[in-house]
Structure formats: structure tokens, C-alpha cells
């Protein structure tokens, strides 16, 4: 019953976000933008997405190297299928797919693999929080939506930096921190507290299994490549909707983003995707991108070409990841229903 209640709440929230995304849409301009889009730009964009996939696969391998050096082929297979599950399952349930899959392809325990995913998320969260705060320094305070984005940036920064501080404190005084959490928040929200404690223990498990200095440096190198390709990809796909050369008299509004604006929109997209509700962050991702676009572009562009681009920018990586994951799933003779069922029924074992 609780699962259905969560699903209902997820659908309602997603519907509200989609309504907000489309409520001011200039439909003639949006369709004109889609009709005049240079779809050939999907080719370099898909090349960049391939680079993104390789970079995040390799950096995961660098993290796991503290436990076992997994060959690229099984690592790539687990990564492709795992990120597909993350894209299609609600509540970010797919986060547990990679640990499940790599445990089947190596001697790494599922719980140990989960600690690497926890560490990845902590690092990525801190990167987005710091990057968004840094980019905001170059945005005029009077810009549209500045206050809303500043509040979101501050909340993300406080959440991840505060969470990181708690994790470090727990590394130093584990029993004291856990006991304090159970005596305070645990009395009111015991279920949530247990999940938070599980995340803390997962992070601490990752700290005990860190790779050597060389692989750790490679992890950060591939992380930098990963984020650079993502930001560049936003600019490349947005350029497909620059209909400046379209025939006169069309309703298309040119969409142009420089690299700074592309990274700003990317950060907003990631913040929207942090809300773990609908599959693929439907609704929240598009809305976050449109709010970020409104900082730099006039409403007539945001609600026409901006809506067209935001939906393609949301959908294209999901379609790519699903196609990639299905290809590896078919080759491995795995069942989607089998993996999804195991993810729903089993909770990860506590890290050791």
C-alpha cells in the first residue's frame, strides 16, 4: 500500500511539474523550432554521450580498483545496464542495479560495490553544488529567476556540504553520531533515520576501500572529463535549435547558449534530477532547464524554442541509455523483469 501511495504522489508531482513546464508554452513557436531544428547535430551529441558513458564507466572502475580490478568489458556491461535501470525505474531505484550487476561479474560483494556508488554521488553532489554557486557569482542579481536559483543552489550546497561534514564526523566518531541520530531524528522518523545511517555506513565502507593514489587521481580525472563532456553536450544540442538561418516569416525563435550558460543550465538540470520521483526525472528536469534558461533568454524564446530543446535534451540521453542498456542486456541474456524484481524485493546488505 505504501508503494502505491508513493507512486501516486510521484505521478501527481510529475504532473504538476509538466503542467508548469507547458503552461506558458507558445505552441506555434515550439513546433516551428522542432520543424526547423538541425537534427544532424544529434550525431556529435551522441558521440559526446558515448564519451560520457566511457568516462563514468572508467571512473567507476577506478573506485572499484581498491577492491578488485574489473576488466573493462564486464564493467562496461554492468554500467550500461545499470544506468538504463536508473533511467527507467522510479525513485532512483536503479542506483542499486550497478552493484547488483557487478557482483555477478566479479568477486566484489554487492555491499562493497554500493559503497562506490555512494562515494560517486557524494562527489558529484559537491561538484554540482560548488559549480552552481561559482557560476551564480557571474550572473547579475537582477536576472529573472535569480532568487529561486540562488535558493536552490544554497540548499544543494548546504545539503551536500553539511552531509559531507556529517560523514566525516561519523568517520571520526561513528558511534557518537549514530547514537545521537537515533535519539533525536530517529524518535520521529525511524525509517528515514535508518536509511540515512545506511548511507553513512556505506560512505564509511567506501573510505575503508579507497583505491591507491594513482587510481584515485584517475577517478578525479575521469570525473572532470565526464562533467566537461556533459556541459559541452548541452551547448551542442542547443545549437541544433538556433534557427537564425530559417526562412523568413517562420515562428521559430533562435536558441543560442554559450559554454558558460550551458554549464549553468546543466547544473540546474542535475538539481532537478535530484528529486527522486518519476522515471528519468520527467517533469522536474524540463522545468529546471526552463527556469535556468529564463535567466539568460527572453520569455518568447524560453517558452517556444526553449521548451522544444528542453524536452529533447531530457529525452535524447534517456533513449541513448536505454538503447545501450538493452543491447548489452540482450547480449547477456538478462531479463529486465528479473533485475527490476530483484531490486524491488531486496535491500542492499549493510557494508562491512
Legacy VTK file of the C-alpha trace (Angstrom):
# vtk DataFile Version 3.0
C-alpha trace
ASCII
DATASET POLYDATA
POINTS 352 float
0.000 0.000 0.000
2.848 2.354 0.866
4.452 1.716 -2.547
1.234 2.665 -4.345
0.927 5.803 -2.214
4.472 6.807 -3.131
3.770 6.106 -6.801
0.601 8.211 -6.664
2.446 11.097 -5.027
5.192 10.776 -7.632
2.715 10.953 -10.511
0.954 13.968 -9.019
4.215 15.844 -8.521
5.371 14.954 -12.024
2.055 16.107 -13.487
2.372 19.417 -11.623
5.900 19.948 -12.959
4.844 19.099 -16.509
1.886 21.490 -16.231
4.222 24.258 -15.063
6.635 23.428 -17.890
3.984 23.710 -20.599
1.536 26.246 -19.126
3.086 29.258 -20.918
4.276 27.389 -23.987
3.972 29.197 -27.299
2.916 26.142 -29.248
3.381 27.597 -32.728
6.918 28.630 -31.835
7.705 25.285 -30.251
6.526 23.279 -33.266
8.325 25.688 -35.614
11.502 25.179 -33.602
11.196 21.396 -33.814
10.445 21.572 -37.544
13.462 23.766 -38.314
15.886 22.070 -35.892
19.170 20.833 -37.328
18.773 17.212 -36.300
22.180 16.407 -37.762
23.582 17.874 -34.526
22.368 14.733 -32.808
25.353 12.951 -34.359
28.074 14.891 -32.494
25.833 14.938 -29.433
25.574 11.135 -29.430
29.354 10.953 -29.827
29.684 13.119 -26.706
27.179 10.882 -24.875
29.363 7.901 -25.750
32.311 9.749 -24.235
30.215 10.475 -21.132
29.369 6.787 -20.782
33.000 5.703 -21.166
34.232 8.351 -18.706
31.779 7.427 -15.964
32.415 3.722 -16.540
36.171 4.155 -16.233
35.935 6.344 -13.152
33.722 3.720 -11.505
36.362 1.139 -12.334
38.993 3.341 -10.680
36.911 3.460 -7.496
36.354 -0.290 -7.508
40.075 -0.944 -8.012
40.563 -0.632 -4.263
38.625 -3.910 -4.015
39.260 -5.596 -7.367
40.419 -4.502 -10.815
37.462 -5.379 -13.008
38.162 -5.744 -16.764
36.526 -3.117 -18.951
34.097 -5.477 -20.687
32.123 -6.660 -17.600
32.478 -3.189 -16.088
31.038 -1.581 -19.224
28.204 -4.103 -19.369
27.198 -3.539 -15.743
27.458 0.224 -16.215
25.344 0.324 -19.386
22.557 -1.842 -17.975
22.727 -0.171 -14.560
22.332 3.344 -15.923
19.471 2.128 -18.118
17.715 0.858 -14.994
18.369 4.200 -13.312
16.704 5.979 -16.248
13.537 3.875 -16.351
12.801 2.991 -12.720
11.148 5.495 -10.349
12.561 6.793 -7.052
16.136 6.285 -8.371
15.732 2.596 -7.570
18.111 1.882 -10.426
21.016 3.168 -8.301
21.180 -0.357 -6.850
21.426 -2.021 -10.278
25.131 -1.472 -10.882
26.190 -3.040 -7.558
23.896 -5.977 -8.260
25.278 -6.488 -11.770
28.964 -6.040 -10.971
28.640 -8.511 -8.098
27.561 -11.098 -10.689
30.569 -10.324 -12.891
33.343 -10.159 -10.321
34.296 -11.174 -6.805
33.164 -7.806 -5.441
30.407 -8.039 -2.851
27.218 -6.179 -3.645
27.506 -4.126 -0.468
31.093 -3.158 -1.278
30.074 -2.074 -4.796
27.278 0.016 -3.304
29.812 2.000 -1.301
31.467 3.082 -4.549
28.115 4.375 -5.825
27.620 6.295 -2.570
31.033 7.900 -2.952
30.283 8.794 -6.580
27.069 10.528 -5.566
28.748 12.485 -2.766
31.488 13.699 -5.130
29.031 14.617 -7.906
26.729 16.397 -5.467
29.575 18.509 -4.126
30.753 19.318 -7.673
27.300 20.498 -8.753
26.793 22.495 -5.553
30.162 24.266 -5.793
29.915 24.810 -9.561
26.422 26.278 -9.377
27.447 28.601 -6.532
30.531 29.692 -8.509
28.548 30.330 -11.715
25.993 32.410 -9.823
28.713 34.940 -8.967
28.786 35.879 -12.669
25.008 36.222 -13.023
23.540 39.693 -12.379
21.423 39.617 -9.173
18.527 41.240 -11.025
18.290 38.474 -13.625
14.952 36.599 -13.871
14.685 33.612 -11.533
17.970 34.614 -9.876
16.490 34.392 -6.369
14.885 30.977 -6.935
18.078 29.523 -8.396
20.190 31.082 -5.647
17.945 29.482 -3.017
18.167 26.111 -4.787
21.951 26.446 -5.084
22.251 27.292 -1.395
20.050 24.361 -0.395
22.033 21.931 -2.543
25.293 23.313 -1.206
24.105 23.110 2.389
22.721 19.611 1.869
25.860 18.125 0.363
28.439 20.103 2.309
26.510 19.528 5.538
26.037 15.884 4.689
29.714 15.564 3.847
30.617 17.143 7.192
28.368 14.657 8.997
30.010 11.798 7.102
33.466 12.998 8.062
32.360 13.429 11.675
30.931 9.915 11.597
34.294 8.695 10.291
35.879 10.187 13.418
33.148 9.456 15.997
30.897 6.836 14.403
29.079 5.526 17.490
28.509 9.005 18.889
26.968 10.341 15.650
24.788 7.278 15.046
23.589 7.241 18.641
22.739 10.941 18.506
20.755 10.467 15.289
18.751 7.612 16.768
17.971 9.600 19.938
16.826 12.693 18.031
15.527 12.303 14.462
15.122 8.562 14.944
12.371 9.070 17.520
10.278 10.965 14.959
11.325 9.408 11.635
12.808 5.994 12.388
12.564 4.696 8.812
14.255 7.749 7.302
16.912 7.644 10.010
17.713 4.022 9.231
18.188 4.897 5.550
20.450 7.836 6.403
22.511 5.649 8.715
22.797 3.085 5.909
24.153 5.804 3.586
26.636 6.906 6.259
27.853 3.361 6.771
28.106 2.927 3.019
30.295 6.002 2.737
32.481 4.856 5.600
32.785 1.490 3.918
33.957 3.286 0.773
36.571 5.165 2.782
37.944 1.874 4.058
38.206 0.553 0.496
39.610 3.553 -1.349
41.903 2.862 -4.308
45.564 3.864 -4.265
46.628 7.440 -5.016
47.115 6.798 -8.741
43.644 5.313 -9.280
42.093 7.976 -7.072
43.723 10.655 -9.240
42.391 8.878 -12.328
38.930 8.853 -10.763
39.000 12.651 -10.469
40.470 12.983 -13.961
37.647 10.944 -15.499
35.167 12.865 -13.334
36.449 16.124 -14.841
36.155 14.652 -18.353
32.659 13.413 -17.551
31.378 16.821 -16.444
33.182 18.678 -19.247
31.546 16.453 -21.874
28.131 16.888 -20.271
28.401 20.689 -20.375
29.714 20.658 -23.928
26.882 18.341 -24.919
24.293 20.843 -23.672
25.798 23.522 -25.919
25.992 21.200 -28.931
22.372 20.083 -28.677
21.157 23.631 -28.043
22.889 24.744 -31.258
20.503 22.470 -33.163
17.697 24.893 -32.239
19.462 28.033 -33.467
17.092 28.698 -36.336
18.690 32.019 -37.290
19.067 30.828 -40.871
15.444 29.622 -41.093
13.197 31.056 -43.755
11.761 34.471 -43.026
8.276 34.501 -41.614
8.613 31.330 -39.552
7.579 31.388 -35.898
10.876 29.888 -34.756
12.820 31.809 -32.089
16.596 31.169 -32.258
18.051 29.440 -29.180
21.719 30.193 -28.535
23.758 29.161 -25.478
27.421 29.843 -24.866
29.550 27.445 -22.817
29.012 29.372 -19.564
25.239 29.307 -19.991
25.372 25.626 -20.964
27.109 24.648 -17.731
24.683 26.807 -15.760
21.709 25.030 -17.346
23.428 21.663 -16.806
23.711 22.376 -13.075
20.023 23.296 -12.941
19.158 20.090 -14.816
21.131 17.991 -12.326
19.452 19.723 -9.383
16.050 18.958 -10.916
17.093 15.341 -11.461
17.990 15.043 -7.772
14.287 14.820 -6.935
13.876 11.011 -6.878
10.331 10.602 -8.168
9.357 9.882 -11.772
11.468 7.681 -14.080
14.126 9.719 -15.828
13.233 12.756 -13.660
10.389 13.534 -16.062
8.886 16.936 -15.387
11.425 18.117 -12.835
14.298 18.028 -15.352
12.496 20.048 -18.056
11.174 22.555 -15.551
14.624 23.095 -14.042
16.121 23.705 -17.502
13.445 26.225 -18.433
13.940 28.145 -15.196
17.685 28.286 -15.890
17.108 29.378 -19.496
14.940 32.216 -18.193
17.998 33.723 -16.502
19.613 34.478 -19.879
16.896 34.433 -22.535
13.623 36.336 -23.046
10.341 34.570 -22.339
9.413 34.385 -26.019
12.479 32.177 -26.610
12.167 30.159 -23.404
8.516 29.254 -23.990
8.997 28.350 -27.647
12.401 27.032 -28.718
13.373 26.595 -25.072
10.538 24.133 -24.436
11.378 22.231 -27.632
15.066 21.975 -26.714
14.464 21.126 -23.036
12.324 18.139 -23.930
14.839 16.872 -26.496
17.674 17.489 -24.017
15.779 15.401 -21.471
14.700 12.630 -23.848
17.795 12.089 -26.017
20.151 10.836 -23.246
17.412 8.556 -21.897
16.761 6.992 -25.314
20.510 6.590 -25.830
20.995 4.941 -22.435
18.003 2.637 -22.885
19.224 1.550 -26.330
22.738 0.960 -24.998
21.489 -0.925 -21.944
19.076 -3.077 -23.924
21.843 -4.021 -26.334
24.028 -5.279 -23.505
21.048 -6.898 -21.785
20.135 -8.899 -24.875
23.740 -9.955 -25.394
23.946 -11.080 -21.768
20.564 -12.846 -21.964
19.297 -10.947 -18.935
15.683 -10.184 -18.140
14.553 -6.658 -17.322
11.768 -8.055 -15.167
14.231 -10.244 -13.281
16.580 -7.369 -12.454
13.775 -4.923 -11.599
12.080 -7.516 -9.405
15.269 -8.229 -7.514
15.879 -4.515 -6.983
12.371 -4.044 -5.565
12.408 -7.098 -3.333
15.899 -6.951 -1.901
17.560 -4.251 0.127
21.319 -3.965 -0.025
23.190 -5.765 2.709
24.912 -3.455 5.173
28.513 -2.547 4.326
31.245 -4.301 6.281
LINES 1 353
352 0 1 2 3 4 5 6 7 8 9 10 11 12 13 14 15 16 17 18 19 20 21 22 23 24 25 26 27 28 29 30 31 32 33 34 35 36 37 38 39 40 41 42 43 44 45 46 47 48 49 50 51 52 53 54 55 56 57 58 59 60 61 62 63 64 65 66 67 68 69 70 71 72 73 74 75 76 77 78 79 80 81 82 83 84 85 86 87 88 89 90 91 92 93 94 95 96 97 98 99 100 101 102 103 104 105 106 107 108 109 110 111 112 113 114 115 116 117 118 119 120 121 122 123 124 125 126 127 128 129 130 131 132 133 134 135 136 137 138 139 140 141 142 143 144 145 146 147 148 149 150 151 152 153 154 155 156 157 158 159 160 161 162 163 164 165 166 167 168 169 170 171 172 173 174 175 176 177 178 179 180 181 182 183 184 185 186 187 188 189 190 191 192 193 194 195 196 197 198 199 200 201 202 203 204 205 206 207 208 209 210 211 212 213 214 215 216 217 218 219 220 221 222 223 224 225 226 227 228 229 230 231 232 233 234 235 236 237 238 239 240 241 242 243 244 245 246 247 248 249 250 251 252 253 254 255 256 257 258 259 260 261 262 263 264 265 266 267 268 269 270 271 272 273 274 275 276 277 278 279 280 281 282 283 284 285 286 287 288 289 290 291 292 293 294 295 296 297 298 299 300 301 302 303 304 305 306 307 308 309 310 311 312 313 314 315 316 317 318 319 320 321 322 323 324 325 326 327 328 329 330 331 332 333 334 335 336 337 338 339 340 341 342 343 344 345 346 347 348 349 350 351
